Amino acid sequence: MTESDRVRAAVSAVTDPELRRPIGDLDMVREISVDGDRAHVGIVLTIVGCPAAARIESDVRQAAASVPGIAAVDVEVGVMTPAERKALTEKLRDGRPPRQMPFGPDSLTRVILVSSGKGGVGKSTVTANLAVALADQGLAVGLVDADVHGFSIPGLLGIPAGTQPTRIDDLMLSPVAHGVKTISIGMFLRDGESVVAWRGPMLHRTVQQFLTDVFFGDLDVLLIDMPPGTGDIAISIGQLLPHAEVLVVTTPQTAAAEVAIRSGLVARQTGQRVIGVIENMGAYTLPDGTVIDLFGSGGGAAVADALSEPGAPVPLLASIPLSPALREGGDAGIPIVAAETSDAAATTIRDLARSLARQGRGLSGRSLPMSIG
């Protein structure tokens, strides 16, 4: 292997931070030559003004410099031609036609909806922290903020205001925060906009585009933060993802539990399977050992019992205690599970993520490749 070959191998292994694939596999590496101890490396970016340009160039420079005998590196950066971008998008789709959803019943990605009957139960906070905790388990995780009218996922994950997906022709690359690929309507609002006043058809189209036009790559889990209640978006996602699994979030309060049951029943009507209940804002323990039930008790268990059927029990998967640190982490854009903390809420969510990661996705209703000899 020549020195140029060694430099090419090192550079080709650099990962595109948005596409999460080696740039060699993405055909982004061009001419490479070595003159004495100086390497000349050519690469192309997907688009003009690529947000990851500086990082890719830096990583390429470091990779080339890591090759023994290379003391200096010149990097020439260009941009793909329209034909090259088209070839790239076709490669990323892996033969799938444009605007075809990759999360159908035969997909290997586990799709989990996080729903609630009413707002104010901390559903989005739970979803964001659960996504990060699953990513910490080594899973490839995507997160769709389907709460179009009340979007909050970007803020909870610390995604800066104004951050937008990168577009490669008709594909959108979602921003990544804490290892989670994320998309939200909040990323598309113009400066000064903070309200989305849309009705059924627009809501359906938005959610459909999130599922078809955003390139998530190969995911182990796709979480969808559902809007509270049983309105247009719940119906649309029921039509688009009838095979999805559902987690129902409630608080211990009886009034919240009674409404949460409805969201589980509506999901079941579309064919989705309720896999468990998460009780948020549960009892917490003071330093002196006193237990405080600020929002009452028993709501999570009541929802689980109401949604259970003969032969299909719905378990109460977790009771997350009321936690100032959980709220503070959401306000700061630093999920509590990403912090080095032994807070009881963080521990409970991490345990929940480990439990879900062990479950995997069932094979029921999925066609499997088989050959008969």
C-alpha positions as CSV (number, residue, x, y, z in Angstrom):
1,M,0.0,0.0,0.0
2,T,1.4,3.4,-1.0
3,E,1.4,6.4,1.2
4,S,-1.4,7.9,-0.9
5,D,-3.4,4.7,-0.3
6,R,-2.9,5.0,3.5
7,V,-4.0,8.6,3.5
8,R,-7.0,7.8,1.5
9,A,-8.0,4.9,3.8
10,A,-7.6,7.2,6.9
11,V,-9.6,10.1,5.3
12,S,-12.3,7.8,3.9
13,A,-13.0,6.6,7.5
14,V,-13.9,10.1,8.7
15,T,-17.6,10.2,9.6
16,D,-20.0,12.9,8.2
17,P,-21.5,14.2,11.5
18,E,-25.0,14.7,9.8
19,L,-25.2,11.6,7.8
20,R,-23.4,9.4,10.3
21,R,-21.6,7.5,7.6
22,P,-17.9,7.4,6.5
23,I,-17.3,10.0,3.8
24,G,-15.6,7.4,1.7
25,D,-18.9,5.5,1.5
26,L,-20.6,8.7,0.6
27,D,-18.3,9.3,-2.4
28,M,-17.0,12.6,-0.8
29,V,-13.3,11.9,-1.2
30,R,-11.6,13.1,-4.3
31,E,-7.9,13.2,-5.5
32,I,-5.3,12.4,-2.9
33,S,-1.5,12.7,-3.4
34,V,1.6,12.7,-1.2
35,D,4.7,14.9,-2.0
36,G,7.4,14.0,0.5
37,D,5.8,14.4,3.9
38,R,3.0,16.7,2.7
39,A,-0.4,15.2,1.8
40,H,-2.8,16.9,-0.6
41,V,-6.4,15.8,0.0
42,G,-9.5,16.7,-2.0
43,I,-13.0,16.3,-0.6
44,V,-16.5,17.5,-1.7
45,L,-19.3,18.5,0.6
46,T,-23.0,17.8,-0.2
47,I,-24.1,21.4,-0.5
48,V,-22.8,24.9,-0.5
49,G,-22.8,26.3,3.1
50,C,-22.9,22.8,4.7
51,P,-23.2,23.4,8.5
52,A,-20.7,20.6,9.1
53,A,-18.1,21.9,6.7
54,A,-15.6,23.1,9.4
55,R,-15.8,19.9,11.4
56,I,-15.5,17.7,8.3
57,E,-12.4,19.6,7.1
58,S,-10.8,19.5,10.6
59,D,-11.5,15.7,10.9
60,V,-10.1,15.1,7.5
61,R,-7.0,17.1,8.2
62,Q,-6.4,15.2,11.5
63,A,-7.0,11.8,9.9
64,A,-4.5,12.5,7.1
65,A,-1.9,13.8,9.6
66,S,-2.3,10.7,11.7
67,V,-0.7,8.6,8.9
68,P,3.0,7.8,9.7
69,G,5.3,10.0,7.6
70,I,2.8,12.8,7.0
71,A,3.9,16.1,8.6
72,A,1.6,18.6,6.7
73,V,-1.8,18.4,5.1
74,D,-3.5,20.6,2.5
75,V,-7.2,20.1,2.2
76,E,-9.1,21.3,-0.9
77,V,-12.9,21.5,-0.3
78,G,-15.4,21.5,-3.1
79,V,-19.1,20.8,-3.6
80,M,-20.9,17.9,-5.2
81,T,-22.5,18.4,-8.6
82,P,-26.2,18.0,-9.0
83,A,-25.7,14.6,-10.5
84,E,-23.5,13.6,-7.6
85,R,-26.0,14.8,-5.1
86,K,-28.7,12.8,-6.9
87,A,-26.6,9.7,-6.8
88,L,-26.0,10.3,-3.0
89,T,-29.7,10.7,-2.2
90,E,-30.5,7.5,-4.1
91,K,-27.8,5.7,-2.1
92,L,-29.1,7.0,1.2
93,R,-32.6,5.9,0.3
94,D,-31.2,2.4,-0.4
95,G,-33.5,1.9,-3.4
96,R,-36.6,3.4,-1.7
97,P,-38.6,5.7,-4.0
98,P,-38.8,9.4,-2.9
99,R,-41.5,10.2,-0.3
100,Q,-42.0,6.6,0.7
101,M,-42.1,6.1,4.4
102,P,-39.3,3.8,5.7
103,F,-41.1,2.9,8.9
104,G,-43.7,0.5,7.6
105,P,-44.7,-2.8,9.2
106,D,-41.6,-4.6,7.6
107,S,-39.1,-2.0,9.0
108,L,-36.6,-3.2,11.5
109,T,-37.1,0.1,13.4
110,R,-39.1,0.0,16.5
111,V,-41.7,2.8,16.5
112,I,-42.9,4.0,19.9
113,L,-45.5,6.8,20.4
114,V,-45.4,8.6,23.7
115,S,-49.0,9.9,24.3
116,S,-51.0,11.5,27.1
117,G,-54.7,12.4,27.5
118,K,-54.0,15.9,28.5
119,G,-51.2,18.5,28.6
120,G,-49.1,19.4,31.6
121,V,-48.2,15.8,32.6
122,G,-44.6,16.2,31.5
123,K,-44.9,13.9,28.4
124,S,-42.4,15.8,26.3
125,T,-39.9,15.9,29.1
126,V,-40.2,12.2,29.6
127,T,-39.9,11.6,25.8
128,A,-36.8,13.7,25.5
129,N,-35.1,12.1,28.4
130,L,-36.1,8.6,27.4
131,A,-34.7,9.2,23.9
132,V,-31.3,10.3,25.3
133,A,-31.3,7.4,27.7
134,L,-32.0,4.9,24.9
135,A,-29.1,6.5,22.9
136,D,-26.9,6.0,25.9
137,Q,-27.7,2.3,25.7
138,G,-26.0,2.3,22.3
139,L,-29.1,2.4,20.2
140,A,-29.6,4.5,17.1
141,V,-32.5,6.8,18.1
142,G,-34.7,9.2,16.2
143,L,-37.2,11.6,17.7
144,V,-40.2,13.2,15.9
145,D,-41.8,16.1,17.7
146,A,-45.4,15.6,16.5
147,D,-46.8,18.0,19.0
148,V,-47.1,20.6,16.3
149,H,-49.1,23.2,18.2
150,G,-47.1,22.8,21.5
151,F,-43.6,21.8,20.2
152,S,-41.0,21.8,22.9
153,I,-38.5,19.0,22.0
154,P,-35.8,21.3,20.5
155,G,-35.7,23.4,23.7
156,L,-35.7,20.3,26.0
157,L,-32.7,18.9,24.0
158,G,-30.8,22.2,23.9
159,I,-31.0,22.6,20.1
160,P,-30.3,26.3,19.5
161,A,-33.1,28.4,18.2
162,G,-32.9,28.9,14.5
163,T,-31.3,25.5,13.9
164,Q,-32.7,24.0,10.7
165,P,-32.4,20.6,9.0
166,T,-29.8,20.5,6.2
167,R,-31.4,19.9,2.8
168,I,-29.8,17.7,0.1
169,D,-32.2,18.0,-2.8
170,D,-35.5,16.6,-1.5
171,L,-33.9,15.0,1.6
172,M,-33.7,16.7,5.0
173,L,-31.0,15.8,7.5
174,S,-32.2,16.2,11.1
175,P,-30.1,17.9,13.7
176,V,-28.5,15.6,16.3
177,A,-28.6,16.4,20.0
178,H,-27.2,14.1,22.7
179,G,-26.9,11.4,20.1
180,V,-30.6,11.7,19.1
181,K,-31.7,12.6,15.6
182,T,-34.5,15.1,16.0
183,I,-37.1,16.9,13.9
184,S,-39.7,19.4,15.0
185,I,-41.9,22.1,13.3
186,G,-40.1,24.6,15.6
187,M,-37.1,24.2,13.3
188,F,-39.0,25.6,10.3
189,L,-40.6,28.7,11.8
190,R,-39.3,32.1,10.5
191,D,-37.8,34.7,12.8
192,G,-40.4,36.1,15.1
193,E,-42.8,33.2,14.6
194,S,-43.8,31.2,17.6
195,V,-47.3,30.0,16.8
196,V,-48.6,27.3,14.4
197,A,-52.3,27.9,13.6
198,W,-53.0,24.9,11.3
199,R,-55.9,22.6,10.9
200,G,-56.3,18.9,9.9
201,P,-54.9,18.7,6.3
202,M,-51.8,20.8,7.1
203,L,-51.1,18.8,10.3
204,H,-51.4,15.5,8.4
205,R,-49.1,16.7,5.7
206,T,-46.5,18.0,8.2
207,V,-46.3,14.7,10.1
208,Q,-46.2,12.7,6.9
209,Q,-43.3,14.8,5.6
210,F,-41.4,14.2,8.9
211,L,-41.7,10.5,8.3
212,T,-40.9,10.5,4.6
213,D,-38.6,13.4,3.8
214,V,-36.3,13.3,6.8
215,F,-33.3,11.1,6.5
216,F,-32.9,9.3,9.8
217,G,-30.7,6.5,8.5
218,D,-30.9,3.1,10.1
219,L,-32.6,3.5,13.5
220,D,-33.2,1.0,16.2
221,V,-35.9,3.1,17.8
222,L,-38.1,6.0,16.5
223,L,-39.8,7.9,19.3
224,I,-42.7,10.1,18.5
225,D,-43.8,12.8,20.9
226,M,-47.5,12.9,20.4
227,P,-49.7,16.0,21.1
228,P,-52.0,15.6,24.1
229,G,-55.5,14.3,23.4
230,T,-57.0,12.4,20.6
231,G,-57.2,14.9,17.8
232,D,-56.2,15.2,14.1
233,I,-52.5,14.2,14.6
234,A,-53.3,11.1,16.7
235,I,-55.7,10.0,13.9
236,S,-53.2,10.7,11.1
237,I,-50.4,8.8,12.9
238,G,-52.8,6.0,13.5
239,Q,-53.3,5.8,9.8
240,L,-49.6,6.1,8.9
241,L,-48.2,3.9,11.7
242,P,-50.9,1.4,12.7
243,H,-48.2,-1.1,13.8
244,A,-46.6,1.4,16.3
245,E,-46.3,0.7,20.0
246,V,-47.7,3.2,22.5
247,L,-46.5,4.4,25.9
248,V,-49.1,6.4,27.9
249,V,-47.9,9.1,30.3
250,T,-50.0,10.2,33.2
251,T,-49.6,11.7,36.6
252,P,-50.8,10.1,39.8
253,Q,-53.8,12.4,39.9
254,T,-57.2,10.8,39.2
255,A,-58.4,13.5,36.9
256,A,-55.2,13.1,34.7
257,A,-55.5,9.3,34.8
258,E,-59.1,9.2,33.6
259,V,-58.2,11.3,30.5
260,A,-55.0,9.4,29.8
261,I,-57.0,6.2,29.4
262,R,-58.7,7.7,26.4
263,S,-55.5,8.2,24.5
264,G,-54.6,4.5,24.9
265,L,-58.1,3.4,23.8
266,V,-57.9,5.6,20.6
267,A,-54.5,4.2,19.8
268,R,-55.8,0.7,20.2
269,Q,-58.6,1.4,17.8
270,T,-56.1,2.1,15.0
271,G,-54.4,-1.2,15.7
272,Q,-51.5,0.2,17.7
273,R,-50.4,-1.7,20.8
274,V,-50.2,-0.1,24.2
275,I,-47.0,-1.5,25.8
276,G,-47.0,0.3,29.1
277,V,-47.9,3.3,31.3
278,I,-45.4,5.8,32.7
279,E,-46.5,7.7,35.8
280,N,-44.7,11.1,36.0
281,M,-44.6,13.5,39.0
282,G,-44.9,10.6,41.4
283,A,-44.1,10.5,45.1
284,Y,-40.8,11.9,46.1
285,T,-38.8,11.4,49.3
286,L,-37.4,14.3,51.4
287,P,-33.9,14.0,52.9
288,D,-35.5,13.2,56.3
289,G,-37.3,10.2,54.7
290,T,-40.7,11.9,54.5
291,V,-42.6,10.8,51.4
292,I,-44.7,13.5,49.6
293,D,-47.5,12.6,47.3
294,L,-48.1,16.1,45.8
295,F,-50.3,14.8,43.0
296,G,-51.9,12.0,44.9
297,S,-51.2,8.3,44.2
298,G,-52.4,5.4,42.1
299,G,-53.1,7.1,38.8
300,G,-50.5,5.2,36.8
301,A,-51.7,1.8,38.2
302,A,-55.3,2.8,37.4
303,V,-54.5,3.6,33.8
304,A,-52.6,0.3,33.4
305,D,-55.5,-1.7,34.8
306,A,-58.0,0.1,32.6
307,L,-56.0,-0.5,29.5
308,S,-55.2,-4.2,30.2
309,E,-57.2,-6.9,28.5
310,P,-57.4,-10.6,29.0
311,G,-54.2,-12.1,27.7
312,A,-52.7,-8.6,27.0
313,P,-51.8,-6.9,30.3
314,V,-50.5,-3.4,30.2
315,P,-47.9,-2.9,32.9
316,L,-47.0,0.2,34.8
317,L,-43.4,0.5,33.6
318,A,-42.2,3.3,35.7
319,S,-43.2,5.9,38.3
320,I,-40.9,8.9,37.9
321,P,-40.8,10.9,41.1
322,L,-41.4,14.6,41.1
323,S,-37.9,16.2,40.6
324,P,-36.8,19.8,40.5
325,A,-33.6,18.6,38.7
326,L,-35.7,17.1,35.9
327,R,-37.5,20.4,35.4
328,E,-34.3,22.4,35.6
329,G,-32.6,20.2,33.1
330,G,-35.5,20.8,30.7
331,D,-35.3,24.5,31.1
332,A,-31.6,24.4,30.5
333,G,-31.8,22.1,27.5
334,I,-29.7,19.5,29.3
335,P,-31.7,16.3,29.8
336,I,-31.2,15.0,33.3
337,V,-30.2,11.6,32.1
338,A,-27.3,13.2,30.2
339,A,-25.9,14.7,33.4
340,E,-23.8,12.9,36.0
341,T,-26.5,12.7,38.7
342,S,-28.0,10.1,40.9
343,D,-31.3,12.0,41.0
344,A,-34.1,9.5,41.5
345,A,-35.9,10.7,38.4
346,A,-32.8,10.2,36.2
347,T,-32.3,6.7,37.7
348,T,-35.9,5.8,37.0
349,I,-35.8,6.9,33.4
350,R,-32.5,5.1,32.8
351,D,-33.9,1.9,34.2
352,L,-37.0,2.4,31.9
353,A,-34.7,2.8,28.9
354,R,-32.8,-0.4,29.8
355,S,-36.1,-2.3,30.2
356,L,-37.3,-1.1,26.8
357,A,-34.0,-1.8,25.1
358,R,-34.1,-5.4,26.3
359,Q,-37.6,-5.9,25.0
360,G,-36.8,-5.3,21.4
361,R,-39.5,-5.3,18.7
362,G,-41.9,-8.2,18.4
363,L,-42.2,-10.1,15.1
364,S,-46.0,-10.2,15.1
365,G,-47.4,-8.9,11.8
366,R,-44.1,-8.6,10.1
367,S,-43.1,-10.5,6.9
368,L,-39.8,-12.2,7.2
369,P,-37.4,-13.2,4.4
370,M,-37.6,-16.9,3.9
371,S,-36.4,-19.4,1.3
372,I,-37.5,-23.0,0.8
373,G,-34.9,-25.4,-0.3
